[in-house]
Amino acid sequence: MHFQVMTRPALAVVIGLLALSCQRPDDGAVVDTSAVQAMIDTMQSPNARVVGRGIELPVTLPVLDAFFAESTFVAQLKPRLDLTDSQLDSLRQVAREETARLRQHEDDGSGMAWAARELAMARINAVIGPEKAARLMALVRYYWSDVSTVADTSFADIGSGARDSAMMSAATTTSNVPTDTRVVVNAPSYRMDVFEGGQLVRTYPIAIGYPEFPLPTGTRMARSIIFNPTWTAPDEPWVEGDGKTKAGQKVAAGSKQNPLGIAKIPIGMPSLIHGGKLERNLGGFASHGCVGLTNAQMRDFSLELSRIGGGKLTDAAIQGFGKRRTVTQVIPFANAVPIELRYETIMVQGGAVHVYRDVYDYDTNNETSLAAVLASHGVTMDQLTAAERTMATDALTEMSRQVGPVGGPRTRADSIAVTRSVTGRKEVVIPVAALAGKGYPAPVLQ
């Protein structure tokens, strides 16, 4: 994976094939072990779900490989899970081997998110057994969930996020429309919205993380924009595969080989919002745990984010950064901006039910979920006409998980490949008379 070491209060790790960047703590940070243990005790099941808006954070082998880059995290493993050096080495090896498969190319792999999770459980169980495997995944989920989402926070701060609790609270109505100023990212709709005082002011189509390295959920905090970021190639098996980069090589800011584009916005481990994507990447999988934008989008979004965060960024300043591409510039905000990462496959918008593909295989497209979404808008299932209910039921089936190459039912893949694209439709829209005038606002595009 791509790792970049930075020198803000905490070190940062950049992880991803042409995309992923992750926050890294100071190596000497001391973890609040009581807080860690309390969370682990509630998250030991492989199917545990994160509280609040969070959906289950699926621990795949590439995700585990990313966490092995964290010396503080690794230091927790031996005493907390009672692992031997041999077991640690074996875990690192199986995680790295799977990461080596995540190469950036345009083939349409046959892998699926559910298969990647099953593969991770099977291989981890084989190394350390089911009980320790469950605790390992709980520990990863702990560091990956809402409790550690402040972008500048080191592991030592985990469990003590009171300073941001007011801003990170879900300031939304029952229909999930923010009433405050924040950015909302919904992975299944490939959409990022900027809200200011409860009003939607800008929408950006985005690229999201592959199912094997998904965009997480929860509320993060953005505190700065880093223009012209550098990148240091990690010691990973795939790094030298393109013949252009050597492990440990520092790729300069502004280089065409730099995967981060013109700028990145840290939003807490293990994710960034960053540029560098192609137009064709939008509306699909194109990163490893990050929100991907084109460089043109990144320029516009940076101005919007700085404005609502009380920053002083100007278009002239961005143009100036472009003329000095080898110079990294950190632009802080006066006020941290909440970045809410959602996974909502059923939404009401413009008086219609929008059902999106369950791209990460979370089993969210079902009648129970539909009923809950309708109820949040004051409508019951009984108020749907027979035709509306039939269309909705068909949409839930069609949009449930991945489908085969020609829209047929999913099957277990003989080998786990990277899921590069979603076959079939990505969205079904069902107008519902009882929802007239209700719902999430329509996109506000440039």
Steps between C-alpha positions, in 0.01 A plus 500: 500500500602863461639653817598860548671631811415857592597739777183644645430428870460136405671308226281402208491185294383509143348170397347415164555414141490838329270610776503401863654717770480428870575681820772362720568582868827582666689174552537581868129554562353325803160346439215533749490124555185507712311675221638254246398200709149636560445538127653162419267330747200634306639429153646152511253345261618489137161653417514776764359834397626841600258712702325804358500533123781250469456182304712196572857583407612197295854396585657374181862394463604825326344694789696290747816561297443874533479473877820299513672823394402647837767414756270605785226270373741209452631550853145433626471166327742280692388587855131548421457191284786295652664446162842354431757663274438220252126569496559872447734427212247262344217754531716767342591264216144395409385863515787616281443224245141611450603865480733405216191404299358851520677640197364800317382389159176510308396134486160405634575265787254241619553549873228607739502673834347204682763270352782730611367496856463121498852464367634723779321303771612165360867596475513679834322211673756262353783701656368589846169318546139632504502654851814708445391581146177652634696709748743611230216619280341677797827683565523609136138615504568697816777702337296533181166606647350831606692512828827571318383726225655836586743564216787628715446252779763245595417163654568657839191716455264213428210495738542866593331680214281724712652810342318422177189329634273795435614541141503127430148440632250399237336838441237356269126476482327162506524505119881515521526852360765699689387811682853633553816556295674179396603282208300183438647214297273210404704219347220305323384812314858607417406845624653763728289795619604825666238635743517849646255586776281210394491603133659291226740728312710262288501136384796306362492161324777293659701181472494269802716224647501153354290249699827335598602831663170685558425854597419482873201660674472750781564869554852627444649848538685696230743761635721584204573456131846391392595616152780337300541205739805277463480123502743236623468157339457229763688173528220298341526218245311687227690830517769416246261320269449804275874544450472868589521507878728338756401413856600786727526746214359843575287626215512877488200726533359570157650189340287317245573183697347649816162330551347774716440768239523869583386471862378278779275559799568277803175379654628249753651160454494333266352743249546819302307707254746558216542583134678318221205303365390484138153606394415139416581393858208700640196292584702186561774324695836673470672526838587313817303653784484856365269747327644564154455817295646633179751781540245746364245387759766517770569865422132587527439288811805645673360850460158390630645313797734783595215748480266309729793424732594865535820462300664759277559296188449679169497393137807715443681315778416162344630622166818607678540153654469358149790712385713371789406135481810379682411699814256342746254748655279430805193723517326477841137581575384729778231244585508124448235379252309176567526248217221246537562172320175313440393171350138549398371281220137609542421872496201722438570786263257722313197295594653173380676204656854462366645152544875477437712194443622345827858542376667380822268203559355624829154347438333839542250465216209323667141580595592571862741773390249635249230520767737688731588754230134554416415540868763773537292696250167423666393232250419134564532205265120473496479844336683377192281398211520142376702616198737707715557213739571258215749741344668554836525127572647435155750784552614359835568166334678647199714738708589246766874434493703436188352331195653281236638615163159506333290590801456147629534387861836529669713190539804423713813582303757221476772761557476834674581781258465872551146624437567769239146589397132441567311317231138579431316813609626698798167660595125449470257789558139434609265803513268471801191719521499504882854648496416801284714798600709298744856380512866581477582794271581443134866543397634852462756461224740759366 
